[in-house]
Amino acid sequence: MVTAKRSFSHYIATERNPAHVLVTHGVYRSVRHPSYAGFLLLNAGLQIYLANPVAFVAYMVAVGQFVLRRMDQEEELLVRFFGSAYVDYRKRTAALIPYIY
């Protein structure tokens, strides 16, 4: 939580702040985008709770597309900000689901 407080924002930074550091410990050791993983899990759970399979599929497709598009934007910027350090991190760490994706 301390790391998130210093580094997390709902806005995608387009310029690197000198205070930004590449965090690869804690939850970031398992997934590169834990907030998006949690967001998808929360939304899937809410749709399952509502017990409407059609709404579940439609909502998850829409939310999934948003998350994947936003992750792609962030990944490009993170490579630009951190260079080979981020490329190496990306090679060894799943994006959303440990050991799967």
N, C-alpha and C positions, 0 to 999 in steps of 0.2 A: 504494500500500500504506500509505503514511503516513496518508492521508486515511481509509482504511478502518479502520485501527487506532484512530483517534480516534472514529469515528462508527458503526462497524458493531457490531451486536449481533444475536443470534438472537431477541431479544424485541422486540416492537413497543412503543415508548414511547407512553404515553397522555398524558403531560404533557411540554411542551417544556422542555428543559433550556436555561438561558440560554447555554450554551456551544455549542449546536447551531447550525450554519450550513447554508444550502442550498448543496450542492455541485453545480456545473453544469459543471465542467471535467474533463479526463481522460476516462475511459471514460463518465462521466455526461453528456458532451457528445453521445454517440451514443444511449445508452439510459438510461431512468430507473431500471431495475431490473436492473443487470448481474449481480448474484448469482443472481437467479432465472433469467436467461437462461443462465448457466453451468450452473446446476443442471439445467435442462431439457435442455441439450445433453449434459451428462454422462450423464444417465439415458437419453436416446435412444441414445447411443453404446453404453452397456452392454447395452441391449435388442437392438440390432442385432448386437452381438458374440455374444449368446446365440442368435441366428438362429431365434427363435421369433416369427413374425408375429402370432400371436394374443396372446401375452404382451406384445409390443411395443405393440399397440393398446390393450389393457386397461390396462397400466401407465401409458402416456402419457396416457390419458384421466383416470385417477385422479390422477396427479401434476399434470397440467394444471389440473384442477379445484381442487386444493389451492393451486397457485401463483396462479391467477386470483383466487380468494377472498381469499387473503392480500394480494395486490397491491391489491385494492379497499379492504381495511381500511386499509392503509398510505396509500393515496392520500387517503382522507378525512382522516386525521390530518395528513398533510403540508399539505393545503390549510388546515386549521385552524391549524397551526403557522406557516406561511409566507405565507398569504393569496395576494394577487394575484401575488406573485413566483413562487410554485409554479404557479399557474394558467397564467401566461405560459410558464414552463418546460415544462409539460405540453403546451401547444399546439405547441411547436416541437420536441419531443423524443419519439421513439418509446418505447414502454414496454419491449419486449423485443427486437425485431428492427429494426435501423436501416432507415429508409425504408419499412417495411412495417407493423409493429404496435408 
